[in-house]
Amino acid sequence: NLILALLLANDQWSFLIATSVIVTDTVLALATIAVGGLPLVWASVIPVVIAGFYFDLTTGLVVGGIAAAGLLIIQAVQLGMNNLNLPVTILMLITLPAAGPLTALLAVDEAEMAALRDRGKRAKEITKLATEYMHVVYEMAEVLSASKLDPKRVLDSAVNFGLEALDRVGVRPHLFGAILLFDETEDDLGTVLRIKEASSSVPRGDRYVVAPGIAGAIGDALRDSEPTIARSPSTDSELRHFESFGNCSSVLCLPLHSGDEWYGVMLFGSQETDAFKEIHVELMRAVSNMAAASIRNARMYGSLMVQRDRLVNVEQNARAQLASELHDGPTQSVAAITMRLNFIRKLLEKRPEEALNELYQIEDMARQTTKEIRAMLFELRPKSLEQGLEPGLRQLADKMQETYDQNVAIDFDPTCDSLLDSQTILTVFSFVTEAVTNARKHANADLIRVQVSLQDDTFLTEVIDDGLGFDVEKALAAASSREGHLGLLNLQERAALLEGNVHIDSVIGKGTRMALLVPLDVIRLRKSEESSEAQIDGGSTRITARSGFLQ
C-alpha cells in the first residue's frame, strides 16, 4: 500500500503496476485473515477501496467480489459450511462488493471538485490576463490620441508603448523596438524600408540601414499581411544587417497597413529564445493595427494641411493678380478718363468746338473699361459653368473676342463634361483663364487654341498659342522664387489641387503649349464623392460659393 501511494503521489504509476499491487494486496489481506481469523477481516477492505478509488466502479466491484469470495472460502475451509457465522458472512458478502463502487463514486465527486477548482483558477487567471490586455489596448488608444496627429509623436508612442505592453504581459527584457517605413532612395535602390523611430536600446547605426522588404521575416510579413516571428535573426537575409535585431534570439515582425495603403513594418526583438507566444503576437497585432491607423490619420491630416496651404496660396496669388490687373487695366483707364475730363473742362473755356471730339474719345474709353470690368467679373464668377465646362469656355472665348479682340478657338470633347464634378470644372476653367490671359498679355498671339480631351487614362486640357514664346526654365525659376510670373505659379497650384501636373513647352518665336494632365481615376473619384454628397443632401447639386476663391 505504501509503495502504491508513493507511486500515485509522484504520478509514476501505470496500469500494470497498480494492478499488480492491488492483486498482491488482496492476496496478502486474505492470507492475513486466514492466519489471524475474523478479527482481521477489515484488512480485506483495503484493496477494495484502493481499486475503487484509483480505477473505477466496475474494478472496485470486481475486487470486492473477489475479496468476499475469498473470505467465504477461508471460513468454509476453517469452520466448515455448517458452522459459518451467518450474520457475519452475509454482512461480509454485502459490504465488500459495495465498498469498491461506493469509493469509486466518492472519488469521482472529489475529482470533479478538483477539476472545477482548477477550471475556476484557470478562468480567474484568464480573466486577469484578458483584463490586462484590454487595459493595454485602451491605453494604447489613449496614447496615440494624445499624439495629436503629429507623425513623429505617433511613431514614438507606438514603439515605446509596444515595448511597455510586452513587458507588462510577461515578455522579459532586454527588448528592442523599431518602426520601419517605406522610403524612396536617391540612388537606384527604389523603395526601401528605413527606421523612422526606434527605442533607445537600438544603436544609432541601425538607423542608416536599409531593408528591401522582400525577403526573410520582413518579406514574409509584408507578403502574407500577417505577423511573423524570426527565430534565427542572425541568419535572416534582412534582419542580420541590423546590429540590434541581428543579435536577438527572436524577433517579432508586424506589417503596418491600413486598407490598401502599406506603410512598413514594426519590429520587436528579444534576446530570449521563443520570447513571443501566440497571445503576445495577438496583442501586438492590435497595437500595430492601431499604430497603422494613426499613421494613416497623421498622413491624411498632413496632406490636408498641405492642401489648405495650397488653397491659401492660390487665393493669395489670385488676389495679387486681380489687384495687378485692376491696377494695369480699369484703374489706369479711370485715371485717364479723369485727366481727359479735366482737359475738356479747360478746353470748353478756350476752344469749345474741340470738346465734342474729346467727349467721344472719353465715351470710347469708358465703354472699353466697362468691358474689361465685366470680363473680370465673368472670370471670377462665370454662371455659364453651371451648365458645364464647355459652355463656360465658349463664353470665355466670346468675352476675349468682345473685350480684347483676341481670337480664341475651343476644341472640346463632348464626353468630358459628364465626367467632371463642379470643383474640377471651376479649377480647370481657372487654369484655362490664367493660361489664355497670359498668352493674350505676353505672347502677342494671333490665335489661342483651347483643347479639352481624354487620352488613355488622363484628362487633358491644352492651351496653345502662336505667339512669341519664352524661356521655360528661366520663367519657372523666377516663379519658384516669387520674382514675378505669378501666372505660372497659379497654374502649378491649380494643377496640384486636382492631383495633376502642368507641362509647358515653348519655343521662342514659335509659340507656347501649356497642358494640364489629371488622372481619370482622380476625376472619377471626385465625381463619385460629389454624387454621394448630393444624395445625402437630397439630390441637389450646385457649384458652391466657397469655391469662388479658386479663381
MOQUI-V224197 format. One record per residue. N is the residue number from 1. RES is the residue in three letters. SS is DSSP state (alpha for helix, beta for strand, coil for the rest). PHI is phi in radians with two decimals (none if undefined). PSI is psi as a letter, one per 30 degrees, with the letter a starting at -180 (* if undefined). Layout:
n = [N N]
res = [RES RES]
ss = [SS SS]
phi = [PHI PHI]
psi = [PSI PSI]
//
This chain:
n = [1 2 3 4 5 6 7 8 9 10 11 12 13 14 15 16 17 18 19 20 21 22 23 24 25 26 27 28 29 30 31 32 33 34 35 36 37 38 39 40 41 42 43 44 45 46 47 48 49 50 51 52 53 54 55 56 57 58 59 60 61 62 63 64 65 66 67 68 69 70 71 72 73 74 75 76 77 78 79 80 81 82 83 84 85 86 87 88 89 90 91 92 93 94 95 96 97 98 99 100 101 102 103 104 105 106 107 108 109 110 111 112 113 114 115 116 117 118 119 120 121 122 123 124 125 126 127 128 129 130 131 132 133 134 135 136 137 138 139 140 141 142 143 144 145 146 147 148 149 150 151 152 153 154 155 156 157 158 159 160 161 162 163 164 165 166 167 168 169 170 171 172 173 174 175 176 177 178 179 180 181 182 183 184 185 186 187 188 189 190 191 192 193 194 195 196 197 198 199 200 201 202 203 204 205 206 207 208 209 210 211 212 213 214 215 216 217 218 219 220 221 222 223 224 225 226 227 228 229 230 231 232 233 234 235 236 237 238 239 240 241 242 243 244 245 246 247 248 249 250 251 252 253 254 255 256 257 258 259 260 261 262 263 264 265 266 267 268 269 270 271 272 273 274 275 276 277 278 279 280 281 282 283 284 285 286 287 288 289 290 291 292 293 294 295 296 297 298 299 300 301 302 303 304 305 306 307 308 309 310 311 312 313 314 315 316 317 318 319 320 321 322 323 324 325 326 327 328 329 330 331 332 333 334 335 336 337 338 339 340 341 342 343 344 345 346 347 348 349 350 351 352 353 354 355 356 357 358 359 360 361 362 363 364 365 366 367 368 369 370 371 372 373 374 375 376 377 378 379 380 381 382 383 384 385 386 387 388 389 390 391 392 393 394 395 396 397 398 399 400 401 402 403 404 405 406 407 408 409 410 411 412 413 414 415 416 417 418 419 420 421 422 423 424 425 426 427 428 429 430 431 432 433 434 435 436 437 438 439 440 441 442 443 444 445 446 447 448 449 450 451 452 453 454 455 456 457 458 459 460 461 462 463 464 465 466 467 468 469 470 471 472 473 474 475 476 477 478 479 480 481 482 483 484 485 486 487 488 489 490 491 492 493 494 495 496 497 498 499 500 501 502 503 504 505 506 507 508 509 510 511 512 513 514 515 516 517 518 519 520 521 522 523 524 525 526 527 528 529 530 531 532 533 534 535 536 537 538 539 540 541 542 543 544 545 546 547 548 549 550 551]
res = [ASN LEU ILE LEU ALA LEU LEU LEU ALA ASN ASP GLN TRP SER PHE LEU ILE ALA THR SER VAL ILE VAL THR ASP THR VAL LEU ALA LEU ALA THR ILE ALA VAL GLY GLY LEU PRO LEU VAL TRP ALA SER VAL ILE PRO VAL VAL ILE ALA GLY PHE TYR PHE ASP LEU THR THR GLY LEU VAL VAL GLY GLY ILE ALA ALA ALA GLY LEU LEU ILE ILE GLN ALA VAL GLN LEU GLY MET ASN ASN LEU ASN LEU PRO VAL THR ILE LEU MET LEU ILE THR LEU PRO ALA ALA GLY PRO LEU THR ALA LEU LEU ALA VAL ASP GLU ALA GLU MET ALA ALA LEU ARG ASP ARG GLY LYS ARG ALA LYS GLU ILE THR LYS LEU ALA THR GLU TYR MET HIS VAL VAL TYR GLU MET ALA GLU VAL LEU SER ALA SER LYS LEU ASP PRO LYS ARG VAL LEU ASP SER ALA VAL ASN PHE GLY LEU GLU ALA LEU ASP ARG VAL GLY VAL ARG PRO HIS LEU PHE GLY ALA ILE LEU LEU PHE ASP GLU THR GLU ASP ASP LEU GLY THR VAL LEU ARG ILE LYS GLU ALA SER SER SER VAL PRO ARG GLY ASP ARG TYR VAL VAL ALA PRO GLY ILE ALA GLY ALA ILE GLY ASP ALA LEU ARG ASP SER GLU PRO THR ILE ALA ARG SER PRO SER THR ASP SER GLU LEU ARG HIS PHE GLU SER PHE GLY ASN CYS SER SER VAL LEU CYS LEU PRO LEU HIS SER GLY ASP GLU TRP TYR GLY VAL MET LEU PHE GLY SER GLN GLU THR ASP ALA PHE LYS GLU ILE HIS VAL GLU LEU MET ARG ALA VAL SER ASN MET ALA ALA ALA SER ILE ARG ASN ALA ARG MET TYR GLY SER LEU MET VAL GLN ARG ASP ARG LEU VAL ASN VAL GLU GLN ASN ALA ARG ALA GLN LEU ALA SER GLU LEU HIS ASP GLY PRO THR GLN SER VAL ALA ALA ILE THR MET ARG LEU ASN PHE ILE ARG LYS LEU LEU GLU LYS ARG PRO GLU GLU ALA LEU ASN GLU LEU TYR GLN ILE GLU ASP MET ALA ARG GLN THR THR LYS GLU ILE ARG ALA MET LEU PHE GLU LEU ARG PRO LYS SER LEU GLU GLN GLY LEU GLU PRO GLY LEU ARG GLN LEU ALA ASP LYS MET GLN GLU THR TYR ASP GLN ASN VAL ALA ILE ASP PHE ASP PRO THR CYS ASP SER LEU LEU ASP SER GLN THR ILE LEU THR VAL PHE SER PHE VAL THR GLU ALA VAL THR ASN ALA ARG LYS HIS ALA ASN ALA ASP LEU ILE ARG VAL GLN VAL SER LEU GLN ASP ASP THR PHE LEU THR GLU VAL ILE ASP ASP GLY LEU GLY PHE ASP VAL GLU LYS ALA LEU ALA ALA ALA SER SER ARG GLU GLY HIS LEU GLY LEU LEU ASN LEU GLN GLU ARG ALA ALA LEU LEU GLU GLY ASN VAL HIS ILE ASP SER VAL ILE GLY LYS GLY THR ARG MET ALA LEU LEU VAL PRO LEU ASP VAL ILE ARG LEU ARG LYS SER GLU GLU SER SER GLU ALA GLN ILE ASP GLY GLY SER THR ARG ILE THR ALA ARG SER GLY PHE LEU GLN]
ss = [coil alpha alpha alpha alpha alpha alpha alpha alpha coil coil coil coil coil alpha alpha alpha alpha alpha alpha alpha alpha alpha alpha alpha alpha alpha alpha alpha alpha alpha alpha alpha alpha alpha alpha coil alpha alpha alpha coil coil alpha alpha alpha alpha alpha alpha alpha alpha alpha alpha alpha alpha coil coil alpha alpha alpha alpha alpha alpha alpha alpha alpha alpha alpha alpha alpha alpha alpha alpha alpha alpha alpha alpha alpha alpha alpha coil alpha alpha alpha coil coil alpha alpha alpha alpha alpha alpha alpha alpha alpha alpha alpha alpha alpha alpha alpha alpha alpha alpha alpha alpha alpha alpha alpha alpha alpha alpha alpha alpha alpha alpha alpha alpha alpha alpha alpha alpha alpha alpha alpha alpha alpha alpha alpha alpha alpha alpha alpha alpha alpha alpha alpha alpha alpha alpha alpha alpha alpha alpha alpha alpha coil coil coil coil coil alpha alpha alpha alpha alpha alpha alpha alpha alpha alpha alpha alpha alpha alpha alpha alpha alpha alpha coil coil coil coil coil coil beta beta beta beta beta beta beta beta beta beta coil coil coil coil coil coil beta beta beta beta beta beta beta beta coil coil coil coil coil alpha alpha alpha alpha alpha coil beta beta coil coil coil coil alpha alpha alpha alpha alpha alpha alpha alpha alpha coil coil coil beta beta beta coil coil alpha alpha alpha coil coil coil alpha alpha alpha coil alpha alpha alpha alpha coil coil coil beta beta beta beta beta beta beta beta beta coil coil beta beta beta beta beta beta beta beta beta beta coil coil coil coil coil coil coil alpha alpha alpha alpha alpha alpha alpha alpha alpha alpha alpha alpha alpha alpha alpha alpha alpha alpha alpha alpha alpha alpha alpha alpha alpha alpha alpha alpha alpha alpha alpha alpha alpha alpha alpha alpha alpha alpha alpha alpha alpha alpha alpha alpha alpha alpha alpha alpha alpha alpha alpha alpha alpha alpha alpha alpha alpha alpha alpha alpha alpha alpha alpha alpha alpha alpha alpha alpha alpha alpha alpha alpha alpha coil alpha alpha alpha alpha alpha alpha alpha alpha alpha alpha alpha alpha alpha alpha alpha alpha alpha alpha alpha alpha alpha alpha alpha alpha alpha alpha alpha alpha alpha coil coil alpha alpha alpha alpha alpha coil alpha alpha alpha alpha alpha alpha alpha alpha alpha alpha alpha alpha alpha alpha alpha alpha coil coil beta beta beta beta beta beta coil coil coil coil alpha alpha alpha coil coil alpha alpha alpha alpha alpha alpha alpha alpha alpha alpha alpha alpha alpha alpha alpha alpha alpha alpha alpha alpha alpha alpha coil coil coil beta beta beta beta beta beta beta beta beta coil coil beta beta beta beta beta beta beta beta coil coil coil coil coil coil alpha alpha alpha alpha alpha alpha alpha alpha alpha coil coil coil coil coil alpha alpha alpha alpha alpha alpha alpha alpha alpha alpha alpha alpha coil coil coil beta beta beta beta beta beta beta coil coil coil beta beta beta beta beta beta beta beta beta alpha alpha alpha alpha alpha alpha alpha alpha alpha alpha alpha alpha alpha alpha alpha alpha alpha coil coil coil coil coil coil coil coil alpha alpha alpha alpha alpha alpha coil]
phi = [none -1.11 -1.07 -1.10 -1.08 -1.12 -1.10 -1.19 -1.11 -1.68 0.94 -1.94 -1.44 -2.32 -1.05 -1.16 -1.12 -1.08 -1.11 -1.10 -1.16 -1.18 -1.08 -1.08 -1.08 -1.14 -1.09 -1.13 -1.12 -1.14 -1.15 -1.10 -1.18 -1.11 -1.49 -1.61 1.63 -1.07 -0.97 -1.72 -1.12 -1.04 -1.11 -1.28 -1.27 -1.04 -1.12 -1.14 -1.11 -1.09 -1.11 -1.20 -1.28 -1.70 -2.02 -2.63 -1.07 -1.12 -1.09 -1.07 -1.13 -1.12 -1.13 -1.10 -1.13 -1.08 -1.10 -1.13 -1.12 -1.09 -1.13 -1.10 -1.15 -1.09 -1.13 -1.10 -1.22 -1.34 -1.88 1.55 -1.15 -1.35 -1.80 -1.17 -1.40 -1.07 -1.04 -1.14 -1.10 -1.10 -1.04 -1.17 -1.19 -1.55 -1.19 -1.11 -1.11 -1.36 -1.12 -1.13 -1.04 -1.08 -1.11 -1.08 -1.13 -1.11 -1.14 -1.09 -1.06 -1.15 -1.12 -1.14 -1.11 -1.11 -1.10 -1.09 -1.10 -1.12 -1.15 -1.09 -1.12 -1.14 -1.09 -1.12 -1.14 -1.13 -1.07 -1.12 -1.17 -1.09 -1.09 -1.10 -1.14 -1.12 -1.09 -1.07 -1.12 -1.12 -1.17 -1.08 -1.07 -1.16 -1.11 -1.18 -1.14 -1.29 -1.29 0.98 1.07 -1.45 -0.93 -1.15 -1.18 -1.08 -1.14 -1.08 -1.12 -1.12 -1.16 -1.17 -1.25 -1.05 -1.14 -1.13 -1.13 -1.10 -1.13 -1.22 -1.72 1.83 -1.42 -1.29 -1.25 -1.65 -2.01 -2.16 -2.50 -2.79 -2.05 -1.91 -2.02 -1.17 -2.60 -1.49 -1.54 -1.49 -1.76 -1.61 -1.33 1.35 -1.48 -2.34 -1.77 -2.25 -1.24 -1.75 -2.70 -2.61 -1.26 -1.14 -1.34 -1.49 -1.06 -1.07 -1.08 -1.15 -1.24 -1.73 -1.43 -1.97 -2.19 -1.12 1.32 -2.14 -2.45 1.16 -1.12 -1.12 -1.08 -1.11 -1.11 -1.26 -1.26 -1.62 0.99 -2.41 -1.06 -2.30 -1.95 -1.62 -1.64 -2.47 -1.03 -1.14 -1.90 -1.21 -1.10 -2.03 -1.15 -1.14 -1.36 -1.61 -1.05 -1.25 -1.31 -1.17 -1.62 -1.39 -1.61 -2.67 -2.31 -1.70 -2.02 -2.10 -1.26 -1.94 -2.64 -2.40 1.17 -1.63 -1.68 -1.93 -1.94 2.70 -2.44 -2.02 -2.02 -2.29 -2.08 -2.37 -1.48 -1.67 -1.19 0.91 -1.28 -1.82 -1.53 -1.03 -1.20 -1.19 -1.08 -1.16 -1.12 -1.21 -1.09 -1.09 -1.11 -1.16 -1.12 -1.18 -1.12 -1.11 -1.09 -1.19 -1.08 -1.09 -1.10 -1.12 -1.21 -1.11 -1.14 -1.07 -1.10 -1.12 -1.14 -1.11 -1.10 -1.08 -1.10 -1.15 -1.11 -1.10 -1.11 -1.07 -1.12 -1.11 -1.14 -1.11 -1.17 -1.10 -1.19 -1.07 -1.06 -1.14 -1.17 -1.12 -1.18 -1.39 -1.88 -0.97 -1.10 -1.12 -1.16 -1.10 -1.09 -1.16 -1.08 -1.06 -1.15 -1.18 -1.11 -1.11 -1.16 -1.14 -1.02 -1.26 -1.17 -1.10 -1.38 -1.90 -2.34 -1.08 -1.15 -1.57 -1.19 -1.07 -1.11 -1.15 -1.13 -1.06 -1.14 -1.12 -1.08 -1.09 -1.10 -1.13 -1.09 -1.13 -1.11 -1.09 -1.09 -1.13 -1.15 -1.13 -1.11 -1.12 -1.10 -1.11 -1.16 -1.30 -2.57 -1.36 -1.18 -1.12 -1.16 -1.15 -1.62 2.35 -1.22 -1.06 -1.02 -1.13 -1.18 -1.19 -1.19 -1.04 -1.07 -1.11 -1.11 -1.11 -1.22 -1.25 -1.55 -2.05 1.00 -1.85 -1.37 -2.25 -1.82 -1.97 -2.13 -2.11 -1.30 -1.11 -1.39 -1.33 -1.01 -1.21 -1.54 -1.69 -1.53 -1.09 -1.14 -1.13 -1.02 -1.07 -1.20 -1.13 -1.07 -1.09 -1.06 -1.12 -1.05 -1.10 -1.15 -1.14 -1.09 -1.05 -1.13 -1.13 -1.35 -1.97 -1.61 0.92 -1.55 -1.36 -2.43 -2.01 -1.95 -1.95 -2.15 -2.14 -2.71 -1.99 -2.27 0.99 -1.86 -2.30 -1.59 -2.06 -2.17 -2.15 -2.13 -2.13 -2.23 -1.87 -1.55 -1.34 1.35 -2.80 -1.43 -1.11 -1.06 -1.17 -1.18 -1.17 -1.12 -1.17 -1.14 -1.14 -1.57 1.12 -1.69 1.40 0.95 -1.10 -1.07 -1.13 -1.13 -1.11 -1.06 -1.16 -1.14 -1.20 -1.10 -1.12 -1.07 -1.76 1.02 -1.94 -2.32 -1.97 -1.97 -2.12 -2.12 -2.57 -2.17 -1.04 1.56 -2.15 2.04 -2.42 -2.21 -1.99 -2.19 -1.85 -2.02 -2.19 -1.04 -1.10 -1.06 -1.17 -1.05 -1.16 -1.10 -1.13 -1.15 -1.11 -1.12 -1.14 -1.13 -1.12 -1.12 -1.15 -1.14 -1.12 -1.47 1.68 1.55 -1.55 -2.13 -2.71 -1.46 -1.30 -1.17 -1.16 -1.38 -1.08 -1.21 -1.20 -1.14]
psi = [e e e e e e e e e g h g l l e e e e e e e e e e e e e e e e e e e e e f a e f g f f f f f e e e e e e e e f c a e e e e e e e e e e e e e e e e e e e e e e f l e f g k j e e e e e e e f e e e e f e e e e e e e e e e e e e e e e e e e e e e e e e e e e e e e e e e e e e e e e e e e e e e e f f h g j e e e e e e e e e e e e e e e e e f g g k k l k l k k l k k l k k k l f a g f b k l k k j f k l l f f k k e f f f f k k k f g f l a e e e e e e e f h l k k k j f i f f g k f e f f f k e e f f g l f k k k k k k j l j b g k k e b l k k k k k g k k h f j l e e e e e e f e e e e e e e e e e e e e e e e e e e e e e e e e e e e e e e e e e e e e e e e e e e f c e e e e e e e e e e e e e e e e e e f e e i f f f e e e e e e e e e e e e e e e e e e e e e e e e e e i j f f f f f l e e e e e e e e e e e e e e e g h k k k k k j k j f f e e f f k l e e e e e e e e e e e e e e e e e e e e f f h k e k k k k k k l k j c h k k k k k j k l h b f l l j e e e e e e e e e g g i a h f e e e e e e e e e e f g h a l k k k k k k k f f a k k k k k k k k f e e e e e e e e e e e e e e e e g g g k k l j l e f f f f f *]
//
